């Protein structure tokens, strides 16, 4: 018998009566899963690519960032539809159609992808602790084991409070970067001009490479798996067509709004890099930004230790919060593909322990040089790029199956668009690899 996806939170949140409640009551009740997913679009990989894009090409790559988030919105909508209409997450749906050996292969591939996702959180947290408290990177990495306690503490209060905490974190990070960008006084007209597509993006090799990095860092496998499960956290009547339709409607609004918020945060990072560091300094690492923000030789009169500290604090917040989503996504993959159920604290400890092994080995090899240490984030993006096609193509195929989806099957144009976008993203990621 198939277990419910994330049984601890499945159907744990009440929603208002579909026939009687006001719009805003329904909207608030369904809001939350999108915030947990949006955090995955603001990890250190996104930070590095957005800041680098801004520092090298000012605002020209805003159009690439916007395009990437539109693709993500489409793929997340398919993930939501799969979860809501079938009460099955993506891992369960894929596993149910594969022989056991192939299931195990895909599970191992996705486990590596989940660990790569976790790696970006570890590196980001360790770097932030180094910036804020001058803790050696080795100590920062070891301290990330303690975030198991953070995850347990959050989960103790239930999924609804976790959603509120994550939403608060997104608002804090957004406000921090909004303040920093406002202090920088960017040119609004130039920012708007950055949303106009230019052919030079495809003819300039280095600009193309940064563009591919932005796309590759935006769409990640764990977010697709996660959303297909979190969409089932609301307690709705799956046999009532009207309630299923309404759940889809509000779940998609929740996703669109929070993904747009993630776009704003990344756009602020790109604008910050383009305003303060355009041709002024080479941003090779997050540390360069941290010290650059308080260096008057780089940013002139805008130099401020407070702005530098806020930047590091925002990095720490996103690193810690991402621990929650990577834990949940890892549990979804393990339960779905091989039907092994672990308490979330054990799952968290297992993932983090395995993630730390390569981090510590490489860290000692490079003597924990910060700029080289941050390159681990780039390697993690490569792993995620390899795993991504094995997530997107099955998602499009399953949601395009009449037998699987019934009346909620993709329209022909949605399936075609899904395959085209999956192929484009896969091709771009392959270009990054080569």
N, C-alpha and C positions, 0 to 999 in steps of 0.2 A: 504493500500500500504506500502511495506517495505521500510524504509529509507535506505540510504547508510550508511555503517559503518563509524563512525567518519566523518560525512559529511563535517566538516571544513577542513579536509585534504585529503579526498578521491579524487584521480585523480588530485591532485594539483601540481604534479611535472612532468614537461615535460621530455621525454626521447628521445634520438636520433632516427633517422630513421633506422629501422631494416635492410634495404637493402643497405644503403650507408655509415653509420658511422663506424669509427674505433673501435676496441675492447676496447681501454682504455677509449674512450668517453662514451661508453655504460656502462662500469664497474663503472665509477665515477658517472654516472647519477643514477644508481640503488643502489649505496652504501649509507647506512644511517640507514634504519630500523634495520639492524643487530646490529648497535651500541646501539640503544635504548633498544633492547632486551638483549644485552650482559651486560648492567648495572645491570639487575636483577640477574645475576650470580656472582655479586661482592658485594652483600649486607653484612651487619654485621653478618648475620648467616653464610655465607661462610667464613668470616674472622675468626670467633671464631673456627669453626671446622678445618680449615686449620692450624691455629696457634697451636691449641691444638694437632692435629695430628703430627705436626712436633716436638713439644716440648717433646712429649711422645715417639714417635717411629721414630724419625729422618726423614729419607726420604722414609721409607718403604711404606707409603700410597700414594705415587705419582701415583702408578698404579691404585688405587681406584679413585683418582681424575680424571685421564685420562679416565677411563672407564665411569665415570659419565658424563663427557662432551661429549663423543661419543654417549651415549644414548640421551642426550639433543639435539645434532645435528640432530639425526634421527627424533625425535619428532617435532623439529622446522621445519624440511623439510616438514613433513606432514601438519603442520599448514600453511606454505607458499603455498603449493599446493592447499589446500582447498580455501584459500583466493583469489589466482590469477585466478584459473580456474572457480570458481563459483561466484566470486564477492560478496561473503557472508562470514562474519566472523563466528568463531566457535559458539559464543553465538546465533547468528541468525539461524545457521544451526541446532543446537540442539533444540532450541525453536520451530522451524517450524515443528517438528516431535513429539511434546509432548502436552498433554492436559494442559489447563491453570493451574489447581492446582499443577501439577508436575513442570511446568515451574516456578511457584512462589517459590516452595521449593528449586529448584536448584538455582534460583536467590538469595535467602536468604543465602544458603550455600556459594555461590561464593562471595556474599557481605562480609560475615565474613572472607573469605579467603583474599579478597582485603584489608580489614582493618588490618588483620594480617601482610600482606606485608607492609602496611603503618606503622605499629607499629615498625618494624625493622628499618625503616628510621628515625622515631622519636627518638627512643632510641639511635641509632648510632649518630645522629646529636647532641642530648643533651649531650652524653658522650664526643663527640669531642669538643663541646663548653666548657665543664668542664675542659678538658685537656688543651686546648689552652688559655682560658681566666679566668679559675677558677670560672666560673659561676656556681652557685648551679644547681643541676639537675632539680629542680622544675622550675627555671627561664628558663633553656634551653628548657625544654618541652613546656612551654608557648610560647617561642619565635618561635617554629616551626610553629605556626599558620601563621607567617609572610611569610612562604614559598609559601603561596597562591599567594602573590605578585610576588615572583620569577617565579612561573609557568606562571602567566599571562604575565609577562615581556617577557619570552621566547616565549610563544605562539603567541605573537603579531607580531613576525618576521616571522612566518610561519614554517612549519615542516622542511624545508630544513636547516634553520639556527639552529633549535633545534638539528637536527642530527649532525651538525658541532660542536655545543657546547658540546654535549654528547661525541662525538668522541675525542674532545680535552681533556675532563675530563678523559677519559679512558687512553689516552696517558700520561697525567700528573701523574695519579696514577701508571701506569706501570713504568714510568721513576723513580719515587720516590722509588718504591720497588726494581727496578733493581739496583739503586745506593746503597741502604741499603744492598742488598745481595752481591754485588761486594765488599763492604767494609768488609763484614764478611768473605770473602775468603772461600767459601764452597768447599768441595772436589767433583770435577766434576765426577770422577769415581763412587763415592758413590751415587751421584744424579742419574746417569744413572742406577745404580743397583736398585734404588727405583722403576723403571718401570717394574721390573721382578716380576710376581705374586708369592706369597708365601702362602702355606697352613696354616701357623701359624696365618694369618689374620682371618681365620674362626674358629680356635681352641682356640685362646686367647680371652676370653670374652670381656675384656676392649678394646682391639684393634678392635674387631668386632664392638663394640658399636660406636667407633669413626668413623669407616669406614661407618657404616650405617648413621651416622650423616652427613658425607660428601656427600653421595648420596642424602639424604633427603633435604639438604640445596641447592643442585644444581638445581634440576628440580622442578619448581614451576608453579602452575596453571596460574597465571597472564601473564607469558611470552608466554604461548601457545595461549591464547586469543588475546594478544597484536599483535603477529606476523601475525595472520590470517587477522587482519585489516590493519596493517601498510603495508603489501604486496600490498594493493590496493591503496597506496598513489601515485603510478606512473600512468601517463596518457597513457595507451596503448589501442590498439584496441582489445577488448575481442573477436571479431568475426573473427580476423585474426589468424589462427592457428600458423603461424610462429612467430608472435609477442608474442602470449601467451607462446609459447615454449621458446622464448628468455627471456621473463620476468621471467619465472621459473628458467632458467639457471643462470641469473645474481643475482636474489634474493637469490638463494641458495649459490652462491659464497659469496655474502655479509654476509649471515648468518654464513657460515663456518669460514670465516676469523675473524669475530668479536667474535664468540664463542671461537675460538682458542686464541684470545687475552685475553678473560676472563679466559681461562684455564691458560695462562701464568701468569696473575696477581695472581690467587689463588695458583699456583705452587710456585711463588716467596714468597708468604706468608708462605707456608708450609716449604720451604727451609730456610726462615728466622728463623722460629720457631725451625727447626731442627738444624741449625748451631749455633745460639746464646743461645738458651734456653734448648737444649737437656740435660736432667738430671741436669740442673743448677738451674732451678726454676720451680715451679708449676704455669702454666698459667691458672688462674681461671677466668680472665677477660681481656678485652682490656686495662684496666688501668694497669694491671701487665706488659703488653708489653711496654706501654708508659713509665712507670718509669724504667722498666728493661733496655731499650735502653740507658738510661743515667746513669745507675748505674754500676760503675767499678767493684763492687763486684760480679756482675752477668755476664757481657759481657767483663770484663777486659779492655784492652786498646782501645777497639772499642766503649766504652761508649761515647755518644755524645748528648748534648742537641738538636743540630740541627736535628739529625736523629729522635729523639723522637718527636720533633715538626712536622717534615715532615710526620711522621706516623699519628699523630692526624689530620693534614691538609688533608691527603688523605682520612681519615675516614669522615671528614666533607664534602668533595667534593662528595663522593659517596652517603652520606646521603641526600644531597640536590638534586642531579641529579635524584635519585630514586623517588623523589616526582613527577617528570614529568611522568615517566612511570606508576606509580601506579594510577595517575589521569586518564591517557588515558585508562588503562585497566579497571578501575572502570566504566568509561563511556561506554565502549564496552559492559560490562556485563549488565548494566542497560538498555541500548538501546536494546540490543539483546534479553534479556529474557522477559522484561515487556514493551518495547517500550516507555520508558519515556526518554525524551531528556531534559537535563539541560545544561545551559552554563557551560563550563569547570570550571570557577571560582567557581560557585555554587556547582558543583560536588566535587571540591577539598575541599571547606570549609565544606561540609557535611561529607565527609570521615574523614577529620582531626578532626572535632568536636567530632564525634562518637568514633574515635580511642583514643582521649585524655581521655575520661571518665574512662575506665578501667586502663589506665596508671596512672592517677592521684590518683585513689582509691588505687591501689596496692602500688604506690609510698609512699603515706602517711602511709600505713600499715607497710611498711618496713623502714620508716623514710628516704627514698631515699638513702639507703645504695647502693653504686655503684655496688659492685659485685652482690648483689641480684637483683638490678635494671636491670642489663644486662641479668639476667636469663629470663626476659620477651622475649628476642629474641628466647630462646629455646622453650618457650611456643608457640610462633608464629609459629615455625617450626612444632610443633605438629598439630596445626590447619591446616596448609598447607598440611600436610601429609594426614589428613582425607579427605580434598577436592580433592586431586590429582587424585584418581581413577575416580571421576566423570568428569574429564577433559580428561584423557588419553584414556579411553575405548571408549567414544563417538567419539573422534578424529580418532582413528583407524577404527571404524565402518563406519564413514561417508566417509572417504577417500577410504574405500574398497567397497563402494557402486557404482556399474556401473550406476545406475539411477542418482545418485548425481554428479558423476565425469566424466561420459562419457569416452572418450578415455584416460583420465588422471587417471583413477582408479588405485589403487594399484595393483602391480603384486601380485600373491598369496603369494610369499615368503615375500613381504613387510608387508602384512596383518598379516601373521603368526608371523613374527619377531616383529611387533608392539604389538600384544597381549602378546607375551612372555615377551618383555621388560616392558610393562605396568604391567604385573603380577609380575615380579621380583621387580620393583620399589615399587609397592603396598605392596608386601610381606616384603620388607626391611623396609619400613616405619611402617608397623604394628609391626615388631620386635622392632623398636625404641620405639613405644608407650608402648609395654608391658615389 
